[in-house]
Amino acid sequence: MSVETISAALNDPVNARILSVSEDKIQGFQRDPLGEISRRTGVELSTVIDRIQAMLRAGTIRRVRQTLMATNLAPGALVAWQVPIEKLDATFDFMSQQDPFSGHVVIRSADPASPGSSYKLWTTLKVPQGYSMQRHCEYLRDKVGADHFRIMPAKRLFVLGVGHVRRRRTEPGSKADIAADPMEVNIVQLNELEWRVLMALKREFEPEELTENIWAPRAAEAKVPLETFFEVAEDLNQRKVIGRFSTFLEHVKPLADGERVTRFNALFHWAVPAGREIEAGQEVGRHHILTHAYWREGGPEFRNVNVMAVAHGMEKDLVLAHKAAIDEHLKNCGIPVSYTNVFWGGRSEIKPSEISPFAYADWCRSVGLNPEKMRD
């Protein structure tokens, strides 16, 4: 008697239903996140578990984890790197494979005549509390032989999500009825117990760990009773440290069946007048196509852009149509844009950035650095 194969395909109707919720709709800490996905989708819990396990094993989903609001746990920034072209691939490999604190690592291209086009490597960076982002970047610069780097911390966040399956159906100009909420970046101090729970909470799930009682083994890992684990996690959630429970799709590389979640990844730049960054970010952030939007200062290297956003899509012309709709919306709002540009993503690796100060000290010693000399 043959056992029916469980579909791991992105276009399977049941999988698409699950992913439409599991990508970015389970916000905050949930005591029963898989049960919540089941409730919201109307799919039996056992089927939710079987399908997510199958997609994770097949690589359709690249990771399942409880995300954190890492910007509230460790100082973070987008970093643009100017690297000699002959060192670009080796630098990409180093950042993605050997620096635990670099998250998104993307090679981007823009019109060669545009400002900042020589900055071809872009990374997100988190340096744990108490340590220096500038010193960390100087270490990386010297290690890979980069020429220059530009650190761009987020002053406000307007959009932070994924939802690639859902966004495939988004029409240019589709936007929320109200402006995006500007989220401030506030570093939260944690005690030893809270770090212990947090480190167990955020670790990626292996397929066999996806069970009905999903948090009990993590409480044991943190060496606390399950109820204590819940209480600490819920307190951290109240303090805006917890992000969402999420199934992350492999949206850059082809899946096992050759399908892609997205084909084009664009980083949009706008320069708006000083003092109107939050207003502009709120209006940009209304648009449903965006996975990220934030106020970052690009400086003179990027003609003083100060609002940035990320969009993904299957067709380049459609991604540009989304940007044109955002441009038109800003114009209609009376927000002048003195300069705008698009940096297109190419080779890309995405991983969570390590945020533990204890892990940072251990890493320093492993690469021959004195942790005390890497402090602010």
Backbone torsions as a table, in degrees:
resi	resn	phi	psi	omega
1	MET	NA	123.5	-176.4
2	SER	-83.1	147.4	176.7
3	VAL	-92.9	129.7	-178.7
4	GLU	-64.6	131.6	178.5
5	THR	-74.0	133.7	178.4
6	ILE	-84.6	127.2	-177.3
7	SER	-67.6	135.1	173.5
8	ALA	-113.8	11.3	-175.4
9	ALA	-75.3	142.1	179.7
10	LEU	-63.8	-35.5	-175.4
11	ASN	-89.0	3.3	174.2
12	ASP	-64.8	130.9	-174.3
13	PRO	-57.4	-40.0	179.9
14	VAL	-68.7	-42.8	178.4
15	ASN	-62.2	-43.5	179.7
16	ALA	-61.4	-37.8	177.9
17	ARG	-63.4	-44.9	179.7
18	ILE	-64.1	-47.8	-176.5
19	LEU	-65.2	-30.4	179.8
20	SER	-61.5	-21.9	176.8
21	VAL	-104.4	-44.4	-169.8
22	SER	-72.7	-20.0	179.3
23	GLU	-64.5	-50.4	-174.0
24	ASP	-153.4	21.2	-178.4
25	LYS	-101.1	-11.7	-178.5
26	ILE	-93.5	84.3	-173.1
27	GLN	-82.2	148.0	175.9
28	GLY	70.1	-167.7	178.7
29	PHE	-89.4	131.4	176.3
30	GLN	-121.6	134.4	177.4
31	ARG	-66.4	-26.8	-179.0
32	ASP	-136.6	72.3	-174.1
33	PRO	-63.5	-37.9	179.7
34	LEU	-69.3	-36.2	175.0
35	GLY	-64.1	-35.0	178.0
36	GLU	-67.9	-38.6	175.1
37	ILE	-61.9	-43.1	178.2
38	SER	-60.2	-45.7	-177.7
39	ARG	-62.3	-43.5	-174.8
40	ARG	-75.6	-26.9	-178.0
41	THR	-96.1	-18.5	-174.7
42	GLY	75.5	14.9	177.7
43	VAL	-97.6	135.4	179.6
44	GLU	-52.6	141.2	-178.1
45	LEU	-56.7	-43.8	-179.5
46	SER	-60.5	-36.1	178.8
47	THR	-71.5	-41.0	176.4
48	VAL	-56.2	-47.6	-179.0
49	ILE	-64.0	-47.5	-179.5
50	ASP	-60.0	-43.0	-176.2
51	ARG	-70.6	-42.6	179.1
52	ILE	-65.8	-40.5	175.6
53	GLN	-58.9	-45.7	-178.0
54	ALA	-64.4	-42.6	180.0
55	MET	-68.2	-34.3	177.7
56	LEU	-68.2	-43.9	179.1
57	ARG	-64.6	-34.4	-177.3
58	ALA	-82.5	-12.6	-178.9
59	GLY	89.7	0.1	173.9
60	THR	-61.6	-45.3	169.6
61	ILE	-97.7	129.0	-177.9
62	ARG	-88.8	-25.6	175.0
63	ARG	-162.4	153.4	172.6
64	VAL	-123.1	126.2	-178.6
65	ARG	-162.7	159.9	169.6
66	GLN	-82.6	115.5	179.9
67	THR	-82.8	160.4	178.3
68	LEU	-119.2	157.7	169.5
69	MET	-83.1	78.2	-171.2
70	ALA	-60.9	-26.6	178.3
71	THR	-64.6	-19.3	177.6
72	ASN	-96.2	0.3	-178.6
73	LEU	-115.1	-27.5	-178.5
74	ALA	-149.6	137.1	176.5
75	PRO	-56.1	134.0	-176.2
76	GLY	-133.9	163.7	179.3
77	ALA	-161.8	160.1	164.3
78	LEU	-90.7	131.6	-178.1
79	VAL	-121.4	126.5	175.1
80	ALA	-101.7	132.6	-174.4
81	TRP	-116.9	130.9	173.0
82	GLN	-99.6	110.2	-171.9
83	VAL	-125.3	135.5	174.6
84	PRO	-52.3	137.1	-171.7
85	ILE	-56.8	-33.7	-178.5
86	GLU	-72.1	-13.8	179.4
87	LYS	-105.5	1.1	-170.8
88	LEU	-62.1	-48.8	-177.8
89	ASP	-66.6	-40.1	179.0
90	ALA	-65.8	-37.2	177.7
91	THR	-66.6	-42.2	175.5
92	PHE	-56.2	-48.0	-179.3
93	ASP	-60.3	-42.6	-178.5
94	PHE	-64.8	-48.2	-178.1
95	MET	-62.4	-40.4	-175.0
96	SER	-81.0	-26.5	-173.7
97	GLN	-107.4	-27.1	-170.7
98	GLN	-120.2	-4.1	175.2
99	ASP	-113.1	105.2	-176.8
100	PRO	-66.6	-11.5	-172.9
101	PHE	-101.3	-8.7	171.7
102	SER	-90.2	129.6	-177.4
103	GLY	-99.1	-94.5	176.4
104	HIS	-67.5	129.8	175.6
105	VAL	-127.1	115.5	-170.9
106	VAL	-136.5	133.6	168.8
107	ILE	-89.5	122.8	-177.0
108	ARG	-120.1	152.5	179.0
109	SER	-132.7	150.5	176.5
110	ALA	-142.5	173.0	174.9
111	ASP	-50.5	124.9	-176.0
112	PRO	-56.3	-22.5	-179.2
113	ALA	-87.4	-6.1	-174.1
114	SER	-86.2	153.9	179.4
115	PRO	-59.0	136.2	176.0
116	GLY	81.9	1.6	-176.7
117	SER	-65.5	-18.4	177.9
118	SER	-77.7	-10.1	175.8
119	TYR	-89.7	94.4	-171.3
120	LYS	-97.7	-17.6	179.0
121	LEU	-109.6	128.5	-179.4
122	TRP	-124.5	133.3	179.1
123	THR	-133.6	153.2	164.1
124	THR	-96.9	144.2	-175.1
125	LEU	-136.6	133.8	170.9
126	LYS	-121.5	126.4	174.6
127	VAL	-116.7	120.0	-172.7
128	PRO	-56.1	159.0	-177.3
129	GLN	-51.2	134.7	176.9
130	GLY	94.7	-10.1	-177.8
131	TYR	-112.8	160.0	-171.0
132	SER	-95.3	122.5	175.9
133	MET	-67.2	-39.0	179.1
134	GLN	-60.9	-45.6	-179.5
135	ARG	-66.4	-36.9	178.9
136	HIS	-64.0	-44.0	179.2
137	CYS	-65.7	-35.9	177.4
138	GLU	-64.7	-39.4	175.6
139	TYR	-60.9	-47.7	179.9
140	LEU	-63.0	-43.1	179.2
141	ARG	-56.3	-48.1	-178.4
142	ASP	-68.6	-34.4	-177.2
143	LYS	-68.3	-40.3	-174.6
144	VAL	-98.9	-11.0	-178.8
145	GLY	78.5	33.8	176.3
146	ALA	-73.3	154.2	178.6
147	ASP	-84.0	-48.3	-177.3
148	HIS	-147.9	163.0	170.6
149	PHE	-143.8	153.7	177.2
150	ARG	-125.8	118.6	179.6
151	ILE	-92.5	126.4	-177.0
152	MET	-128.4	84.7	177.9
153	PRO	-68.0	152.9	177.3
154	ALA	-80.1	127.4	175.6
155	LYS	-89.1	-29.9	173.0
156	ARG	-149.3	149.5	173.6
157	LEU	-112.1	136.4	-179.9
158	PHE	-116.1	-30.2	177.5
159	VAL	-141.2	135.2	175.9
160	LEU	-150.2	100.1	-176.5
161	GLY	-167.1	-171.3	175.2
162	VAL	-133.3	-101.9	176.3
163	GLY	69.1	42.5	-176.5
164	HIS	-64.2	-38.2	179.8
165	VAL	-62.7	-46.6	179.9
166	ARG	-64.5	-39.3	-175.9
167	ARG	-72.6	-14.1	176.7
168	ARG	-57.5	-28.0	-176.0
169	ARG	-95.7	5.1	-175.1
170	THR	-76.5	130.4	178.0
171	GLU	-88.5	146.8	175.8
172	PRO	-54.9	133.6	-179.3
173	GLY	91.1	-10.0	178.3
174	SER	-64.2	126.3	-175.3
175	LYS	-152.5	163.0	179.9
176	ALA	-73.3	157.6	179.5
177	ASP	-73.1	-22.2	-179.4
178	ILE	-121.3	156.6	-179.6
179	ALA	-66.0	152.0	178.9
180	ALA	-64.8	147.9	179.5
181	ASP	-81.6	122.7	178.4
182	PRO	-76.1	119.4	-178.0
183	MET	-96.6	126.2	178.8
184	GLU	-80.4	156.3	177.7
185	VAL	-102.9	109.2	-179.2
186	ASN	-127.8	120.1	-178.9
187	ILE	-75.5	126.7	-178.9
188	VAL	-100.9	131.7	178.2
189	GLN	-86.6	133.9	-179.1
190	LEU	-118.9	150.3	173.8
191	ASN	-90.8	179.4	-173.9
192	GLU	-63.1	-40.7	178.4
193	LEU	-62.9	-43.9	-178.8
194	GLU	-64.4	-40.2	176.3
195	TRP	-63.4	-39.8	-178.9
196	ARG	-61.9	-47.2	178.0
197	VAL	-63.7	-43.0	-177.0
198	LEU	-62.8	-41.3	-178.3
199	MET	-66.7	-36.3	175.7
200	ALA	-71.9	-37.0	-178.0
201	LEU	-62.5	-41.0	-169.2
202	LYS	-88.2	-10.2	-177.1
203	ARG	-64.2	139.0	-179.1
204	GLU	-60.6	148.0	178.6
205	PHE	-90.1	132.5	167.0
206	GLU	-78.0	156.9	-177.6
207	PRO	-52.6	-42.1	-176.8
208	GLU	-72.3	-12.5	177.3
209	GLU	-83.0	-9.7	-179.5
210	LEU	-82.3	93.2	-176.7
211	THR	-132.5	174.0	-179.8
212	GLU	-62.7	-41.6	-179.1
213	ASN	-98.4	68.7	-164.3
214	ILE	-70.6	-27.8	-172.7
215	TRP	-94.7	-13.6	-176.5
216	ALA	-57.7	-45.8	178.0
217	PRO	-64.5	-30.4	179.2
218	ARG	-72.5	-34.3	174.9
219	ALA	-63.7	-40.9	177.3
220	ALA	-63.3	-39.2	178.3
221	GLU	-61.6	-38.1	179.4
222	ALA	-81.8	-3.2	178.7
223	LYS	61.8	44.7	176.0
224	VAL	-138.3	154.5	173.3
225	PRO	-61.5	153.3	-177.1
226	LEU	-57.6	-41.4	-178.5
227	GLU	-65.0	-37.4	176.1
228	THR	-64.5	-41.8	176.9
229	PHE	-56.5	-48.1	179.3
230	PHE	-60.7	-45.3	-176.7
231	GLU	-63.3	-43.1	179.2
232	VAL	-66.2	-44.7	-179.4
233	ALA	-62.6	-40.5	-179.5
234	GLU	-70.2	-33.4	174.9
235	ASP	-66.5	-42.6	177.1
236	LEU	-62.5	-35.8	177.5
237	ASN	-62.8	-43.6	178.0
238	GLN	-62.1	-30.4	-179.2
239	ARG	-88.5	11.7	174.9
240	LYS	62.7	36.8	176.9
241	VAL	-96.6	-25.2	-176.1
242	ILE	-93.4	137.1	178.7
243	GLY	-93.4	-99.9	-178.5
244	ARG	-143.6	157.4	169.6
245	PHE	-86.0	124.9	-168.4
246	SER	-143.2	144.7	167.7
247	THR	-101.6	113.4	-176.2
248	PHE	-90.7	125.8	177.6
249	LEU	-82.5	152.2	171.0
250	GLU	-79.6	89.7	-171.1
251	HIS	-95.4	1.8	178.7
252	VAL	-107.0	-50.7	-177.6
253	LYS	-85.1	154.9	174.5
254	PRO	-63.2	145.9	175.9
255	LEU	-77.5	176.1	-176.5
256	ALA	-59.4	-32.5	-179.7
257	ASP	-89.6	8.3	177.6
258	GLY	90.3	-11.4	-179.4
259	GLU	-74.7	153.4	174.2
260	ARG	-116.6	145.5	175.2
261	VAL	-75.5	-44.5	173.3
262	THR	-140.5	162.4	178.3
263	ARG	-117.3	-27.4	-175.9
264	PHE	-127.0	136.5	-177.5
265	ASN	-127.5	117.4	-175.1
266	ALA	-121.3	135.2	171.3
267	LEU	-104.5	112.3	-178.8
268	PHE	-89.0	141.4	176.4
269	HIS	-121.3	137.1	169.9
270	TRP	-135.5	141.3	171.2
271	ALA	-109.1	116.1	179.0
272	VAL	-117.0	163.0	-177.3
273	PRO	-59.9	143.4	175.5
274	ALA	-55.9	136.1	-177.9
275	GLY	96.8	-12.4	-179.5
276	ARG	-115.9	14.3	-177.2
277	GLU	-62.4	-43.8	-177.6
278	ILE	-67.7	-45.0	178.2
279	GLU	-58.3	-46.6	-179.7
280	ALA	-64.0	-42.9	179.2
281	GLY	-62.1	-38.1	178.4
282	GLN	-65.1	-37.6	-179.9
283	GLU	-74.6	-41.1	174.6
284	VAL	-60.5	-43.8	-175.2
285	GLY	-67.1	-11.5	175.3
286	ARG	-64.2	-27.1	-165.9
287	HIS	-77.7	126.6	-170.6
288	HIS	-66.8	-21.6	-176.0
289	ILE	-70.4	-22.5	-170.0
290	LEU	-79.3	136.8	172.8
291	THR	-96.1	-24.4	178.2
292	HIS	-144.2	144.2	170.0
293	ALA	-152.8	137.7	-175.1
294	TYR	-159.9	160.5	171.7
295	TRP	-93.5	112.9	173.6
296	ARG	-133.1	144.8	179.0
297	GLU	-92.7	113.7	-179.3
298	GLY	-79.2	-21.4	179.6
299	GLY	73.4	-178.0	-175.9
300	PRO	-62.5	-26.0	178.6
301	GLU	-60.6	-27.3	-177.2
302	PHE	-121.3	32.6	178.9
303	ARG	51.3	41.0	172.0
304	ASN	58.3	36.1	173.3
305	VAL	-64.0	148.3	-178.5
306	ASN	-138.9	-5.5	172.9
307	VAL	-125.0	128.4	-178.6
308	MET	-130.9	153.6	178.7
309	ALA	-154.0	157.1	-179.5
310	VAL	-121.8	134.8	175.3
311	ALA	-134.9	150.3	177.3
312	HIS	-124.9	154.0	177.2
313	GLY	-167.2	167.8	-179.6
314	MET	-85.8	-23.2	-177.6
315	GLU	-128.0	134.0	-177.9
316	LYS	-63.0	-43.3	-179.3
317	ASP	-61.4	-35.2	179.7
318	LEU	-70.4	-39.0	176.0
319	VAL	-60.8	-42.6	178.6
320	LEU	-66.4	-33.1	177.0
321	ALA	-65.9	-37.4	175.4
322	HIS	-62.3	-43.8	179.8
323	LYS	-64.5	-42.3	178.9
324	ALA	-58.7	-37.8	178.7
325	ALA	-66.7	-38.6	177.3
326	ILE	-66.9	-43.1	177.3
327	ASP	-57.1	-45.2	-179.3
328	GLU	-64.9	-38.4	178.8
329	HIS	-63.9	-43.0	177.8
330	LEU	-60.9	-41.9	178.4
331	LYS	-61.6	-44.4	-179.4
332	ASN	-66.4	-25.6	177.3
333	CYS	-82.2	-4.2	-179.1
334	GLY	76.3	24.6	178.5
335	ILE	-101.2	108.5	-177.8
336	PRO	-70.2	141.6	176.2
337	VAL	-119.0	114.0	-177.1
338	SER	-84.1	-18.8	-177.8
339	TYR	-161.5	143.1	175.6
340	THR	-147.7	155.8	-178.4
341	ASN	-159.0	167.6	176.0
342	VAL	-130.2	127.8	172.1
343	PHE	-107.5	119.7	-176.4
344	TRP	-90.8	135.8	179.7
345	GLY	-82.4	141.7	174.2
346	GLY	-119.5	-117.9	178.5
347	ARG	-57.1	136.1	-172.7
348	SER	-150.8	141.6	170.2
349	GLU	-133.5	139.9	-177.7
350	ILE	-130.2	127.5	177.6
351	LYS	-148.9	156.8	176.3
352	PRO	-68.5	141.6	174.6
353	SER	-81.9	138.5	174.5
354	GLU	-69.7	138.9	-176.5
355	ILE	-126.0	-1.9	-175.8
356	SER	-78.9	128.3	175.9
357	PRO	-64.1	-28.2	177.4
358	PHE	-68.5	-41.8	177.5
359	ALA	-65.3	-34.5	-179.8
360	TYR	-65.7	-44.0	179.1
361	ALA	-62.3	-41.6	177.9
362	ASP	-62.9	-42.5	179.5
363	TRP	-62.4	-44.9	179.2
364	CYS	-53.6	-48.6	-178.5
365	ARG	-64.8	-33.6	-177.9
366	SER	-69.6	-23.9	-180.0
367	VAL	-107.2	11.4	174.7
368	GLY	84.0	20.4	178.5
369	LEU	-102.6	147.1	173.1
370	ASN	-84.5	115.3	-177.7
371	PRO	-54.1	-34.7	-178.0
372	GLU	-65.3	-29.7	-179.6
373	LYS	-80.7	-7.6	178.0
374	MET	-99.7	6.1	-179.4
375	ARG	-79.6	161.9	175.9
376	ASP	-60.1	NA	NA
